[in-house]
Amino acid sequence: MTDNKVTPQNVVDQMLQLRERRSALKKEFEQQDSKLKEMYTRGENWLLKHLQDTGHKSFKVDGATVFTKVNQRFGIGDWPAFSAWVQETGNIDLLGKRVSSTNMDQYIKEADGEMPPGIKQDAVTSVNIRKA
């Protein structure tokens, strides 16, 4: 905004230009990063195969140690069965501690604005610009 008079039109024009520049930069970054991730994954796969072929769990090179690590990932394959088990056993800590904002918003609308106990609500106001 180079002129001295700031108007809503000037601010919106500048914000739209900034949004477009950011979008272009993000796209360029994602394209370059995708190539680097692919190269990195090929390197990981090569090193994993080398460890498997040699029967080693780790090895050292100048400046680094290469080793395998197993991370367990869990997902729910049968929500009704798992949900019933959690209720039955009381193992509620196995669930993530977050509330679905979309579902809570719908519940509050259906409950005439009444919120369940223990829920904290924060309203965040933001400005949106829809390009014409």
PEQUI-V322212 format. One record per backbone hydrogen bond with DSSP energy under -1.0 kcal/mol. CO is the residue of the C=O (numbers start at 1). NH is the residue of the N-H. E is the energy in kcal/mol with one decimal. If there is no record, write none. Layout:
((CO,NH,E) (CO,NH,E))
//
This chain:
((7,11,-2.4) (8,12,-2.7) (9,13,-2.8) (10,14,-2.4) (11,15,-2.5) (12,16,-2.6) (13,17,-2.1) (14,18,-2.5) (15,19,-2.6) (16,20,-2.1) (17,21,-2.4) (18,22,-2.8) (19,23,-2.3) (20,24,-2.3) (21,25,-2.5) (22,26,-2.8) (23,27,-2.4) (24,28,-2.4) (25,29,-2.8) (26,30,-2.9) (27,31,-2.1) (28,32,-2.2) (29,33,-3.5) (30,34,-2.1) (31,35,-1.5) (32,36,-2.0) (33,37,-3.0) (34,38,-2.2) (35,39,-2.2) (36,40,-2.6) (37,41,-2.8) (38,42,-2.2) (39,43,-2.0) (40,44,-2.6) (41,45,-2.8) (42,46,-2.3) (43,47,-2.6) (44,48,-2.7) (45,49,-2.4) (46,50,-2.4) (47,51,-2.5) (48,52,-2.5) (49,53,-3.2) (50,54,-2.2) (51,55,-1.3) (51,56,-1.1) (57,68,-1.5) (59,66,-3.3) (61,64,-1.9) (64,61,-2.6) (66,59,-2.2) (78,82,-2.5) (79,83,-3.3) (80,84,-2.2) (81,85,-2.1) (82,86,-2.6) (83,87,-2.3) (84,88,-2.4) (85,89,-2.8) (86,90,-2.4) (90,92,-2.0) (91,94,-1.6) (92,95,-1.9) (96,98,-1.2) (100,104,-2.8) (101,105,-2.6) (102,106,-1.9) (103,107,-2.4) (104,108,-2.7) (105,109,-2.0) (106,110,-2.3) (107,111,-2.0) (108,113,-3.3) (109,112,-1.1) (111,114,-1.6) (116,119,-1.2))
//
